[in-house]
Amino acid sequence: MPSEPDGNSDNLVEPEVKRATAFIDGQNLFYSAKKAFGYHFPNYDPRALAEAVCSCNGWKLQDVRFYTGVPNVEDDAPKNAFWTAKLLHMQRIGVRVFKRALRYRNKTVRLPDGSSHTVLVGQEKGVDVRIALDTIQAAYQKDADVLVIFSQDQDLSEAADEVRKIAKSQGRWLKIACAFPVSPTSENRRGINKTDWFGIDRTTYDACIDTRDYRPKPV
């Protein structure tokens, strides 16, 4: 898959063991998987997926951070229960979780026949900002040699540019990459600008599906 240069200088020493930290935008990853593979709920195992991507590239995964919006019980009780249970399991296996309240608003969309329809959509605030801040902090503190963002959010391109500047100022080898599901049906096949791109194919994704059922049980 095409990628943009990571900004590393040819004169810098490439570490033999490349420590990697994964930053996973849960909602962005879900919608990419939905468009690429047709899945209709977040069925991925974030740690397994991060391990798979790092293993394919010869990176040693040392930290997984997961970010998502979660609806309030009043807005969507089933989804709240799903995410509460799934995030709890992530924390049990060592994934660092960052969550924000998912806010709902009415959005009017125009249908192919010319009519309009109003639907309730959720919006998460602060997730991309948190990922950007954590990525920059990890670079500044030299916590990793490879920073892998599981997202296609172009808002994070400025953070990628900042990471490259930090690496240059520190005079060290540092790679920033992004990973995302991709298939022939994917509408968006671009990664985040100023990062190396890694496309996750269906075989890799399916090997990292979380088989646990986090949906609330009927009473």
VOPAGU-2260 file (C-alpha; in pm, 1 decimal, decimal comma):
REM VOPAGU-2260
SITE   aa  ch    i         X         Y         Z
SITE  MET   A    0       0,0       0,0       0,0
SITE  PRO   A    1     137,2     349,2     -79,5
SITE  SER   A    2     266,8     556,3     206,0
SITE  GLU   A    3     418,0     891,9     274,7
SITE  PRO   A    4     776,2     919,5     404,7
SITE  ASP   A    5     810,8     891,4     780,4
SITE  GLY   A    6    1071,9    1165,1     803,2
SITE  ASN   A    7    1353,3     951,6     941,8
SITE  SER   A    8    1699,2    1060,7     836,1
SITE  ASP   A    9    1921,4     812,2     652,8
SITE  ASN   A   10    2199,9     906,8     893,7
SITE  LEU   A   11    2011,8     792,4    1203,7
SITE  VAL   A   12    2075,3     452,3    1357,3
SITE  GLU   A   13    1776,2     222,9    1321,6
SITE  PRO   A   14    1721,8      30,2    1647,5
SITE  GLU   A   15    1755,0    -346,2    1625,3
SITE  VAL   A   16    1450,5    -395,8    1848,3
SITE  LYS   A   17    1177,2    -148,8    1761,2
SITE  ARG   A   18     944,0     -85,9    2055,3
SITE  ALA   A   19     590,0     -10,6    1938,5
SITE  THR   A   20     292,4     160,5    2099,5
SITE  ALA   A   21     -54,0     127,9    1943,4
SITE  PHE   A   22    -314,6     405,0    1961,0
SITE  ILE   A   23    -655,0     269,3    1856,2
SITE  ASP   A   24    -946,2     495,3    1763,0
SITE  GLY   A   25   -1226,4     248,7    1835,4
SITE  GLN   A   26   -1503,8     418,3    1636,9
SITE  ASN   A   27   -1285,6     496,0    1335,8
SITE  LEU   A   28   -1160,9     136,9    1330,0
SITE  PHE   A   29   -1517,2       4,8    1348,4
SITE  TYR   A   30   -1646,4     215,1    1059,4
SITE  SER   A   31   -1345,0     123,2     845,4
SITE  ALA   A   32   -1407,8    -247,6     915,8
SITE  LYS   A   33   -1778,4    -201,8     840,9
SITE  LYS   A   34   -1709,5     -48,2     499,6
SITE  ALA   A   35   -1427,5    -289,9     415,4
SITE  PHE   A   36   -1572,0    -618,4     544,5
SITE  GLY   A   37   -1940,3    -555,4     618,4
SITE  TYR   A   38   -1929,3    -607,2     996,2
SITE  HIS   A   39   -2204,0    -427,0    1187,5
SITE  PHE   A   40   -2062,5    -403,4    1538,1
SITE  PRO   A   41   -1712,0    -359,0    1686,3
SITE  ASN   A   42   -1607,7    -725,5    1682,9
SITE  TYR   A   43   -1232,0    -670,3    1689,1
SITE  ASP   A   44    -988,0    -768,0    1963,7
SITE  PRO   A   45    -771,7    -454,2    1987,9
SITE  ARG   A   46    -470,8    -622,9    2147,8
SITE  ALA   A   47    -472,7    -911,9    1899,8
SITE  LEU   A   48    -503,2    -669,6    1609,0
SITE  ALA   A   49    -217,9    -454,8    1736,5
SITE  GLU   A   50      -5,1    -766,9    1786,8
SITE  ALA   A   51     -79,2    -882,9    1431,0
SITE  VAL   A   52      14,8    -550,7    1271,4
SITE  CYS   A   53     333,5    -519,4    1475,6
SITE  SER   A   54     432,8    -879,9    1409,1
SITE  CYS   A   55     392,9    -831,1    1032,9
SITE  ASN   A   56     634,5    -538,9    1047,7
SITE  GLY   A   57     886,4    -682,3    1294,0
SITE  TRP   A   58     794,6    -441,7    1573,6
SITE  LYS   A   59     776,9    -537,1    1941,1
SITE  LEU   A   60     441,3    -429,1    2083,4
SITE  GLN   A   61     475,7    -293,8    2434,5
SITE  ASP   A   62     167,3     -80,2    2492,4
SITE  VAL   A   63    -190,8     -66,3    2359,6
SITE  ARG   A   64    -412,3     236,7    2414,2
SITE  PHE   A   65    -778,2     235,8    2314,6
SITE  TYR   A   66   -1001,0     541,5    2266,2
SITE  THR   A   67   -1376,5     553,4    2207,9
SITE  GLY   A   68   -1699,8     736,0    2269,2
SITE  VAL   A   69   -1961,7     559,4    2483,3
SITE  PRO   A   70   -2332,1     657,8    2487,2
SITE  ASN   A   71   -2502,1     730,0    2815,3
SITE  VAL   A   72   -2750,1     473,6    2948,2
SITE  GLU   A   73   -3034,0     718,6    2890,7
SITE  ASP   A   74   -2944,5     756,7    2520,8
SITE  ASP   A   75   -2867,9     394,5    2430,6
SITE  ALA   A   76   -2872,7     138,7    2712,4
SITE  PRO   A   77   -2772,3    -167,9    2500,6
SITE  LYS   A   78   -2467,7       5,0    2347,8
SITE  ASN   A   79   -2370,4     145,2    2687,2
SITE  ALA   A   80   -2379,1    -206,4    2833,9
SITE  PHE   A   81   -2182,7    -346,9    2538,0
SITE  TRP   A   82   -1903,6     -92,9    2565,0
SITE  THR   A   83   -1891,7    -103,5    2944,4
SITE  ALA   A   84   -1834,4    -480,5    2935,2
SITE  LYS   A   85   -1591,4    -471,1    2640,8
SITE  LEU   A   86   -1380,3    -190,4    2789,5
SITE  LEU   A   87   -1367,9    -369,7    3124,0
SITE  HIS   A   88   -1227,8    -678,9    2953,4
SITE  MET   A   89    -969,6    -466,0    2770,8
SITE  GLN   A   90    -849,2    -321,6    3097,9
SITE  ARG   A   91    -820,1    -670,5    3245,5
SITE  ILE   A   92    -578,8    -774,0    2969,0
SITE  GLY   A   93    -364,6    -463,2    3001,8
SITE  VAL   A   94    -511,6    -228,8    2740,7
SITE  ARG   A   95    -516,0     134,2    2851,2
SITE  VAL   A   96    -865,9     273,8    2791,4
SITE  PHE   A   97    -971,6     632,4    2729,3
SITE  LYS   A   98   -1344,3     699,6    2686,5
SITE  ARG   A   99   -1562,9    1000,9    2621,8
SITE  ALA   A  100   -1939,9    1045,3    2635,5
SITE  LEU   A  101   -2105,7     996,8    2297,6
SITE  ARG   A  102   -2348,7    1282,2    2239,3
SITE  TYR   A  103   -2650,7    1244,5    2010,3
SITE  ARG   A  104   -2804,9    1502,2    1778,4
SITE  ASN   A  105   -3053,8    1505,2    1491,5
SITE  LYS   A  106   -2906,2    1504,8    1141,3
SITE  THR   A  107   -3106,1    1550,0     821,9
SITE  VAL   A  108   -2987,5    1345,9     523,7
SITE  ARG   A  109   -3107,4    1359,4     164,2
SITE  LEU   A  110   -3211,7    1027,5       7,3
SITE  PRO   A  111   -3152,2     925,9    -357,6
SITE  ASP   A  112   -3518,4     988,7    -442,8
SITE  GLY   A  113   -3482,0    1352,1    -338,0
SITE  SER   A  114   -3665,6    1320,9      -7,3
SITE  SER   A  115   -3504,5    1399,6     326,6
SITE  HIS   A  116   -3493,5    1198,1     645,3
SITE  THR   A  117   -3390,0    1295,6     996,8
SITE  VAL   A  118   -3184,4    1046,6    1195,6
SITE  LEU   A  119   -3024,2    1050,6    1538,1
SITE  VAL   A  120   -2644,7    1026,4    1517,0
SITE  GLY   A  121   -2379,4    1005,2    1785,9
SITE  GLN   A  122   -2076,4    1232,4    1797,9
SITE  GLU   A  123   -1769,6    1187,8    2014,1
SITE  LYS   A  124   -1572,9    1490,4    2125,9
SITE  GLY   A  125   -1211,0    1491,4    2235,6
SITE  VAL   A  126   -1100,3    1145,3    2117,0
SITE  ASP   A  127    -883,2    1267,8    1829,2
SITE  VAL   A  128    -735,8    1539,5    2049,9
SITE  ARG   A  129    -647,9    1283,7    2318,9
SITE  ILE   A  130    -483,4    1054,1    2062,9
SITE  ALA   A  131    -283,0    1345,5    1922,7
SITE  LEU   A  132    -164,6    1454,1    2267,5
SITE  ASP   A  133     -71,6    1100,8    2374,0
SITE  THR   A  134     114,4    1036,0    2048,9
SITE  ILE   A  135     317,4    1354,6    2082,5
SITE  GLN   A  136     389,4    1282,8    2449,6
SITE  ALA   A  137     508,7     929,4    2368,7
SITE  ALA   A  138     745,1    1069,6    2106,0
SITE  TYR   A  139     876,4    1343,9    2333,5
SITE  GLN   A  140     935,1    1105,5    2625,0
SITE  LYS   A  141    1100,2     845,0    2397,3
SITE  ASP   A  142     850,5     580,4    2509,9
SITE  ALA   A  143     862,1     395,2    2177,1
SITE  ASP   A  144    1042,2     370,7    1844,2
SITE  VAL   A  145     724,2     310,2    1643,4
SITE  LEU   A  146     389,6     483,3    1701,9
SITE  VAL   A  147     100,8     305,1    1528,5
SITE  ILE   A  148    -231,3     487,7    1500,6
SITE  PHE   A  149    -530,6     269,7    1408,6
SITE  SER   A  150    -730,0     538,1    1230,9
SITE  GLN   A  151    -774,2     721,4     900,2
SITE  ASP   A  152    -864,1    1051,4    1065,1
SITE  GLN   A  153    -676,7    1323,0     874,7
SITE  ASP   A  154    -711,5    1552,6    1175,0
SITE  LEU   A  155    -420,7    1353,2    1317,3
SITE  SER   A  156    -183,3    1454,0    1036,2
SITE  GLU   A  157     -72,3    1758,5    1235,1
SITE  ALA   A  158      23,3    1534,0    1526,4
SITE  ALA   A  159     219,2    1315,1    1284,1
SITE  ASP   A  160     405,2    1620,5    1158,9
SITE  GLU   A  161     484,7    1720,7    1518,7
SITE  VAL   A  162     616,6    1371,4    1595,1
SITE  ARG   A  163     853,2    1394,8    1299,6
SITE  LYS   A  164     981,0    1730,7    1424,9
SITE  ILE   A  165    1037,5    1584,7    1772,0
SITE  ALA   A  166    1234,5    1292,8    1627,0
SITE  LYS   A  167    1450,5    1532,4    1428,5
SITE  SER   A  168    1517,4    1752,4    1731,1
SITE  GLN   A  169    1610,6    1446,5    1938,2
SITE  GLY   A  170    1831,2    1308,5    1662,2
SITE  ARG   A  171    1679,5     962,5    1683,8
SITE  TRP   A  172    1508,5     707,8    1459,8
SITE  LEU   A  173    1130,8     721,3    1504,2
SITE  LYS   A  174     850,8     595,0    1283,8
SITE  ILE   A  175     486,9     696,8    1290,2
SITE  ALA   A  176     245,2     471,1    1103,1
SITE  CYS   A  177    -127,7     420,8    1069,2
SITE  ALA   A  178    -317,0      95,1    1022,3
SITE  PHE   A  179    -671,6      46,4     894,6
SITE  PRO   A  180    -895,2    -221,4     737,1
SITE  VAL   A  181    -897,6    -219,0     359,2
SITE  SER   A  182   -1062,8    -424,2      84,2
SITE  PRO   A  183   -1171,2    -380,0    -276,8
SITE  THR   A  184   -1500,7    -235,9    -146,2
SITE  SER   A  185   -1334,7      29,0      73,6
SITE  GLU   A  186   -1431,2     381,0     -27,2
SITE  ASN   A  187   -1136,0     536,2     154,2
SITE  ARG   A  188    -798,3     372,6      97,0
SITE  ARG   A  189    -587,9     659,7     229,2
SITE  GLY   A  190    -404,1     656,3     558,9
SITE  ILE   A  191    -319,2     960,0     768,1
SITE  ASN   A  192     -98,0    1205,1     582,4
SITE  LYS   A  193     268,9    1214,0     690,0
SITE  THR   A  194     257,6     857,1     824,2
SITE  ASP   A  195     343,5     516,4     680,8
SITE  TRP   A  196      26,6     327,1     585,1
SITE  PHE   A  197     -48,9     -35,9     666,7
SITE  GLY   A  198    -363,3    -188,8     519,0
SITE  ILE   A  199    -527,2    -462,1     726,5
SITE  ASP   A  200    -670,8    -729,1     495,5
SITE  ARG   A  201    -967,6    -948,4     581,7
SITE  THR   A  202    -758,1   -1254,0     667,3
SITE  THR   A  203    -559,0   -1058,1     923,8
SITE  TYR   A  204    -868,6    -887,5    1065,1
SITE  ASP   A  205   -1070,9   -1209,3    1092,1
SITE  ALA   A  206    -787,5   -1376,7    1282,9
SITE  CYS   A  207    -825,5   -1099,9    1544,4
SITE  ILE   A  208   -1202,0   -1111,3    1598,9
SITE  ASP   A  209   -1313,9   -1107,3    1961,8
SITE  THR   A  210   -1555,8   -1399,4    2003,5
SITE  ARG   A  211   -1686,3   -1282,9    2341,6
SITE  ASP   A  212   -2048,0   -1165,7    2350,2
SITE  TYR   A  213   -2067,9    -834,7    2537,7
SITE  ARG   A  214   -2430,4    -768,4    2454,8
SITE  PRO   A  215   -2664,3    -746,4    2755,9
SITE  LYS   A  216   -2855,4   -1064,5    2828,7
SITE  PRO   A  217   -3236,6   -1046,0    2798,1
SITE  VAL   A  218   -3425,5   -1046,3    3126,8
